[in-house]
Amino acid sequence: MKITGNTILITGGTSGIGLGLALRLHEAGNKVIVAGRRKELLDEITVEHPGIDALVLDVADPDSIARARETVAASHPELNVLINNAGIMLRENLLDPAELPVAEDHVTVNLLGTIRMTYAFLPLLVGKDDAVVMNVTSALAFVPYQSTPTYSATKAALHSFSESLRIQLAGADAGVQVIEVVPPGVRTTLLGQQDSEHAMPLDDFLTEAVGLLREKPDAKEVVVERARFIRDAQANGSYDDVLAMIAGS
């Protein structure tokens, strides 16, 4: 991915990693469209950061995705980068039948939301110079956290989806790069980690992740050092130890 001169749509862009990426990429000389459900937050962002555009979008709603596609196709026909970042992360007790809706919401937002966004917006990217689909997954795609089982499962599914998407696009010579971003726990409001000593400071994560994008424009994955031991646990034989460590955190 080239680091400047793009037109970028970022879902889940009103807070946390999404907003952080939006601001960093805006500062790097890209046209950024921040998408989210809450118009009041979107309005605040566009006022505080002139040049950033906003789009009301609920990735859990297929009709909202369809409307957003038509809006962006008309207002930003030069769009060449889609960053699928929107997601939720909630604890679940698998022994409590009343928590099934929590699991279903994770699948709807994290997994179906990304898949639907990809189906909707990919035709707008094919044929564009330096086109990219970037999916933000998680280190927990590779070793799950038992307190967030469906979150971890959706991120594992998105890793698999990203791999298949990359191969299909390469085979079709579509000219669209697929990048998976693999964050560790980051100090955001996701799961209330904003003050957690176990989570990586958001600015540190953004600096390292954007730096990796700049240094390795052909990268398939962006894995900051703090996530590397989880990402590689299966390959290096430490999976059981890392699983136990995460379970105890």
C-alpha positions as CSV (number, residue, x, y, z in Angstrom):
1,M,0.0,0.0,0.0
2,K,1.3,3.4,-0.8
3,I,1.1,5.6,2.2
4,T,-0.1,8.8,0.5
5,G,-2.3,10.0,-2.3
6,N,-5.1,7.5,-1.7
7,T,-8.9,8.0,-1.2
8,I,-9.7,5.8,1.9
9,L,-12.9,4.7,3.5
10,I,-12.6,3.5,7.1
11,T,-15.4,1.7,8.9
12,G,-15.7,2.0,12.7
13,G,-13.8,5.3,12.3
14,T,-15.2,7.4,15.1
15,S,-13.0,6.0,17.9
16,G,-10.0,3.8,18.8
17,I,-7.9,2.2,16.1
18,G,-10.2,3.4,13.3
19,L,-10.1,7.0,14.3
20,G,-6.4,6.8,15.0
21,L,-5.7,5.3,11.5
22,A,-8.0,8.0,9.9
23,L,-6.0,10.8,11.5
24,R,-2.6,9.3,10.7
25,L,-3.5,8.6,7.1
26,H,-5.1,12.1,6.7
27,E,-1.9,13.6,8.0
28,A,0.1,11.5,5.5
29,G,-1.7,13.1,2.6
30,N,-4.7,10.9,1.9
31,K,-8.3,11.7,1.4
32,V,-10.1,10.0,4.3
33,I,-13.8,9.2,4.7
34,V,-14.6,8.2,8.2
35,A,-17.7,5.9,8.5
36,G,-19.7,5.2,11.7
37,R,-23.2,4.9,13.1
38,R,-23.3,8.1,15.2
39,K,-23.7,11.3,13.2
40,E,-22.9,13.5,16.1
41,L,-19.4,11.9,16.4
42,L,-18.9,12.1,12.7
43,D,-19.8,15.8,12.8
44,E,-17.3,16.4,15.6
45,I,-14.5,14.7,13.6
46,T,-15.1,16.7,10.4
47,V,-15.2,20.0,12.4
48,E,-12.0,19.2,14.3
49,H,-10.2,17.8,11.3
50,P,-11.0,19.8,8.2
51,G,-10.5,17.8,5.0
52,I,-11.8,14.5,6.5
53,D,-15.2,13.5,5.2
54,A,-17.8,11.5,7.0
55,L,-20.4,8.8,6.2
56,V,-23.2,7.5,8.3
57,L,-22.9,3.7,8.1
58,D,-24.0,0.7,10.1
59,V,-22.2,-2.4,8.9
60,A,-24.8,-4.6,10.7
61,D,-27.4,-3.3,8.3
62,P,-27.2,-4.5,4.6
63,D,-29.4,-1.6,3.5
64,S,-27.1,0.9,5.2
65,I,-24.2,-0.7,3.3
66,A,-26.0,-0.4,0.0
67,R,-26.8,3.2,0.6
68,A,-23.2,4.0,1.6
69,R,-21.9,2.3,-1.6
70,E,-24.1,4.5,-3.8
71,T,-23.1,7.6,-1.8
72,V,-19.4,6.9,-2.1
73,A,-19.6,5.9,-5.7
74,A,-21.1,9.3,-6.5
75,S,-19.2,11.5,-4.1
76,H,-15.7,9.8,-4.2
77,P,-15.4,7.9,-7.5
78,E,-11.7,7.8,-7.0
79,L,-12.0,5.6,-3.9
80,N,-9.1,3.0,-4.0
81,V,-8.8,1.8,-0.4
82,L,-11.3,0.2,1.9
83,I,-10.3,-0.4,5.6
84,N,-12.7,-2.8,7.3
85,N,-12.2,-1.9,11.0
86,A,-15.7,-1.8,12.5
87,G,-16.2,-4.4,15.2
88,I,-17.4,-5.1,18.7
89,M,-15.7,-7.1,21.5
90,L,-17.8,-8.2,24.5
91,R,-17.4,-10.9,27.1
92,E,-19.5,-14.0,26.9
93,N,-20.5,-16.8,29.3
94,L,-21.1,-19.8,27.1
95,L,-22.9,-21.5,29.9
96,D,-25.6,-18.8,29.9
97,P,-28.2,-19.3,27.2
98,A,-29.3,-15.7,27.6
99,E,-26.0,-14.6,26.1
100,L,-26.6,-16.1,22.7
101,P,-27.5,-12.7,21.2
102,V,-24.1,-11.4,22.2
103,A,-22.5,-14.1,20.1
104,E,-24.9,-13.4,17.2
105,D,-24.1,-9.7,17.3
106,H,-20.4,-10.5,17.0
107,V,-21.0,-12.5,13.9
108,T,-23.3,-9.9,12.4
109,V,-20.9,-6.9,13.0
110,N,-17.4,-8.4,12.9
111,L,-17.8,-11.1,10.3
112,L,-20.8,-10.4,8.1
113,G,-20.2,-6.7,8.3
114,T,-16.8,-7.1,6.8
115,I,-17.9,-9.6,4.2
116,R,-20.8,-7.5,3.1
117,M,-18.6,-4.4,2.9
118,T,-16.1,-6.3,0.8
119,Y,-18.8,-7.5,-1.6
120,A,-20.4,-4.1,-1.9
121,F,-17.2,-2.0,-2.3
122,L,-14.8,-4.3,-4.1
123,P,-16.3,-3.5,-7.5
124,L,-15.5,0.1,-6.9
125,L,-11.8,-0.7,-6.3
126,V,-11.1,-3.1,-9.1
127,G,-9.1,-1.3,-11.8
128,K,-8.1,1.6,-9.6
129,D,-4.4,2.3,-9.2
130,D,-2.9,1.1,-5.8
131,A,-6.2,-0.4,-4.7
132,V,-6.3,-2.0,-1.3
133,V,-8.7,-3.9,1.0
134,M,-7.4,-3.8,4.5
135,N,-9.0,-6.0,7.2
136,V,-8.3,-5.3,10.8
137,T,-8.4,-8.6,12.6
138,S,-6.7,-9.3,16.0
139,A,-3.9,-11.4,17.5
140,L,-6.8,-13.3,19.0
141,A,-7.5,-14.7,15.6
142,F,-4.5,-16.9,16.2
143,V,-4.8,-17.7,19.9
144,P,-8.3,-17.1,21.4
145,Y,-9.2,-15.4,24.7
146,Q,-11.7,-17.6,26.5
147,S,-13.7,-14.7,27.8
148,T,-14.4,-13.4,24.3
149,P,-15.0,-16.7,22.4
150,T,-17.1,-15.4,19.5
151,Y,-15.0,-12.3,19.1
152,S,-11.9,-14.5,18.7
153,A,-13.8,-16.8,16.4
154,T,-14.9,-14.0,14.1
155,K,-11.4,-12.6,13.9
156,A,-10.1,-16.1,13.0
157,A,-12.7,-16.3,10.3
158,L,-11.7,-12.9,8.9
159,H,-8.1,-14.0,8.8
160,S,-9.2,-17.0,6.7
161,F,-11.5,-14.8,4.6
162,S,-8.6,-12.4,3.9
163,E,-6.3,-15.2,2.8
164,S,-8.9,-16.5,0.3
165,L,-9.7,-13.0,-0.9
166,R,-6.1,-12.3,-1.6
167,I,-5.7,-15.5,-3.6
168,Q,-8.9,-14.9,-5.6
169,L,-7.9,-11.3,-6.5
170,A,-4.4,-12.3,-7.5
171,G,-5.8,-15.1,-9.7
172,A,-8.2,-12.7,-11.3
173,D,-5.4,-10.2,-11.8
174,A,-7.8,-7.6,-10.2
175,G,-5.0,-5.3,-9.1
176,V,-6.3,-5.1,-5.5
177,Q,-3.9,-5.7,-2.6
178,V,-5.2,-7.4,0.5
179,I,-3.6,-6.5,3.9
180,E,-4.5,-7.9,7.2
181,V,-3.7,-5.8,10.3
182,V,-3.2,-7.8,13.4
183,P,-3.4,-5.7,16.6
184,P,-2.6,-7.0,20.1
185,G,-4.7,-5.6,22.9
186,V,-4.6,-1.9,22.5
187,R,-5.7,0.8,24.9
188,T,-9.1,1.7,23.5
189,T,-12.6,1.4,24.9
190,L,-12.9,-2.0,23.3
191,L,-13.5,-4.3,26.2
192,G,-12.7,-1.4,28.5
193,Q,-8.9,-1.6,27.8
194,Q,-8.3,2.1,27.7
195,D,-6.4,2.1,31.0
196,S,-5.1,-1.5,30.9
197,E,-1.4,-1.9,31.7
198,H,-1.6,-5.2,29.7
199,A,-2.7,-3.3,26.5
200,M,-0.4,-1.4,24.1
201,P,-0.8,2.4,24.1
202,L,-2.8,3.4,21.1
203,D,-0.3,6.0,19.8
204,D,2.5,3.4,20.0
205,F,0.4,0.9,18.0
206,L,-0.4,3.5,15.4
207,T,3.2,4.6,15.0
208,E,4.5,1.1,14.6
209,A,1.6,-0.1,12.3
210,V,1.8,2.9,10.0
211,G,5.6,2.7,10.0
212,L,5.3,-1.0,8.8
213,L,2.9,0.1,6.0
214,R,5.4,2.7,4.9
215,E,8.4,0.4,5.1
216,K,6.7,-2.7,3.5
217,P,4.3,-1.5,0.9
218,D,3.8,-5.0,-0.4
219,A,3.0,-6.5,3.0
220,K,0.3,-9.1,3.3
221,E,0.1,-8.7,7.1
222,V,0.9,-5.8,9.5
223,V,1.9,-7.4,12.8
224,V,3.4,-5.1,15.4
225,E,6.1,-6.7,17.6
226,R,3.8,-6.9,20.6
227,A,1.5,-9.2,18.7
228,R,4.1,-11.3,17.0
229,F,4.4,-14.0,19.7
230,I,0.7,-14.6,19.5
231,R,0.6,-14.5,15.7
232,D,3.4,-17.1,15.5
233,A,2.5,-19.3,18.4
234,Q,1.2,-22.2,16.3
235,A,4.1,-22.2,14.0
236,N,6.8,-22.0,16.7
237,G,5.2,-24.6,19.0
238,S,4.3,-22.3,21.8
239,Y,0.5,-22.3,21.2
240,D,-0.5,-24.1,24.4
241,D,1.7,-21.9,26.6
242,V,0.4,-18.7,24.9
243,L,-3.2,-20.0,25.2
244,A,-2.7,-20.6,28.9
245,M,-1.1,-17.2,29.4
246,I,-3.9,-15.4,27.7
247,A,-6.5,-17.3,29.7
248,G,-4.8,-16.2,32.9
249,S,-4.6,-12.5,31.9
